[in-house]
Amino acid sequence: MNNGNLLEVKDLRTYFNTEDGEVKAVDGISFALKRGETLGIVGESGSGKSVTNLSIIRLIPTPPGRIVSGQVLFDGTDILALKEDEVRRIRGRRIAMIFQDPMTSLNPFMKISRQLMEITQLHLGHTKREAYDHAIKMLETVGIPDARSRVDGYPHEFSGGMRQRVMIAMALSCEPELLIADEPTTALDVTIQAQILELIKTLKRATGASVILITHDLGVVAGMTDHLIVMYAGKVFEQAPTTELFALPGNPYTKGLLRSVPDPTSEQDRLYQIRGLPPDVAHLPAGCPFAPRCDRAEEICQREFPPFVQLTAEHFSLCHFANEVYEESCEEAGSRQAVSSTAHQGRP
Amino acid sequence: MNDDKPTIPGDLDKREPGLTPDLAPTYREGDLIHTAPEFAIADADVLASERGDVIPGTSLWRDAWRRLLKNKLAVFGMIVVSIVAIASIFGPMIIKKTTGFAPDSIPSDAKLIKSYPPFKTPDGSFSWLHPMGTDNQGRDMLARVLQGGQISLMVGIIATLVSLLIGVTYGAVAGYLGGRIDNLMMRVVDILYSLPYIILVIVLLAMFRRNTPMGQLLLLFVALGSVSWLTMARIVRGQVLSLKNQEFVLAARATGVSTPRIIFRHIVPNTLGPVIVYATLTIPTVMLTEAFLSFLGFGVQAPLASWGTLATNGIQNIGIFPWQMVFPGVTMALTLFSLNFLGDGLRDALDPQMRKL
């Protein structure tokens, strides 16, 4: 059915009415996600990552938000055209979400057990007993030790990493087909981050769910995702398979992002950073939104909106000079290979 | 380095020094900046530090209780309120059992139908029979004060519950739905606020006057409750406004929970702290209003009596029989004081700013 795509987002536009005028938080996003695949969405704060995913399950606060146009085809049905209670039946059952801050995403006044039971009672028609047993089973699945006694605790009795595990347990209790993880590790410290990512990966493999992973940490998406979308100012700037995007970026913005990742092995004393700040989405310039910050911006970039250039079969980039940037990347990759192969030869 | 897999950081020598030196973050050696996948622990093991966090519950309520116990005035208030409440509930029964005086039993001996001072028998000698004396009809004052306490506390508590029910529902719905509905609902509150509520209650009580004392009492509950929910609605709305943008509400919505369920199962329990405080402070206000209404003759009807009606009756003879006025008045004042102390103590104990300590 529909060429193996679980989710197809077509030309999604979500605008917010603010005092500052209309903010085009998401402006014409399209992507597809196959069953069992993981898609990463990367971008700076305010680039529209979260709004995209809230739009997918229609959780945009309206007003001020408004999904202006577009389609979200989930397993062939357009979610944006469904009635509210039909969407509610999909939420949590077929599409589940994990949020950024585990400290605030659990209700502090409800026992963990009740929060976990609520979903399965709601969607799977479990009785109290069944739901309770299921809750314990889910906590064991996500690696909470002594789940049977912890299940009746309150959220404040759990640490940050544990709470994120609970959130994952909650999200996965109905075995959803799509899991949207909105910066699931941002609020956690690094050792826990790695565990949580690994847990998501393991459970994804076990249940066969598709995953959308939103993050601003390129390190997170590198090992986790099949495809990547780089967002900037509500637009897709680059879209490619993960390995290709890291190796051969075809957009100056992506290149800038990749260069801003600190390398612990390097001895450089200053980290590269993209100059300037993300633009005010309410007042975007006429041309390329990245032009004011771009190193290779030319006159045309200020004037005209860039085209969405197809570089290879699955690689797209929004830039006037996409092809040039891509070729440069290819050359750099070639020389890097040469450098490192000589380095290998140099070793005894 | 393995070149088949691209690495995240770019080429070392290709990097330029930061373009804006002042803003460039400096990382010290050993700082962990991000986790590369190769650092990931293969199995989702749980760190020992993560496992050992079973701290025996210092829950919000236990914390608040501890802080409340440190507040001497609040403890005093709690004790007095408990004593008054227990005495009011069981007192009249015990008096009836031991001395045979029901609150409304007028002695059959015509000689006794007059007001005697406390601890005095008709012949002027000391007696434990009437510790608070008797009233004009010779009824035992203690029994009447305690029975009045029953009615006064009942009015206070039930009217507060009515206001709680209306106020919390109204405020939570307005706050959660927001926008135009919220605007409309809160303007209604503003309009009701601007009406002088005593007059409103008097009009209500006069319009729907009931003939039975119990009917009148019921009407009093409704009338008082329906004017005292306004502030409660505002408080709850304010709380809900700040709560509804919290992530746990979004998380609940994302799991497909329906709106009424989110409001009443997820959000309202979180507003409980301020609601309890305000409710405790509403009880004395309502009791005072009831006394005032009884004073004006709109309140509790005979043979039922509240502290307000007792005081009203007493004040007519205050020059000759001061005990008829003093005992219900002092009991009421003491109870109101104590309830206010308790409410203040609760507010301090549940205050979110204090909670951090």
Interface residues (C-beta under 8 A of the other chain):
Chain A: I57 L59 P63 D85 R88 R89 I90 R91 G92 R93 A96 M97 F99 Q100 D101 T104 S105 L106 N107 P108 F109 M110 E118 I119 L122 H123 V142 G143 I144 P145 Y154 H156 E157 F158 S159 G161 M162 M167 M170 A171 T185 V190 T191 I192 Q193 A194 Q195 L197 E198 L199 T202 D217 L218 G219 V220 A222 G223 M224 T243 F246 A247 L258 R259 V261 P262 D263 P264 T265 S266 E267 Q268 D269 R270 L271 Y272 Q273 R275 E332 A333 R336 Q337 V339 S340 S341
Chain B: M1 D3 K5 P6 T7 I8 P9 G10 D11 L12 K14 R15 E16 P17 G18 L19 T20 P21 L23 A24 P25 T26 Y27 L32 I33 H34 T35 A36 P37 E38 F39 A40 I41 A42 D43 A44 D45 V46 L47 E50 R51 D53 V54 I55 G57 S59 L60 G179 Q246 E247 F248 L250 A251 A252 R253 A254 T255 G256 V257 S258 R265 H266 P269 N270 L272
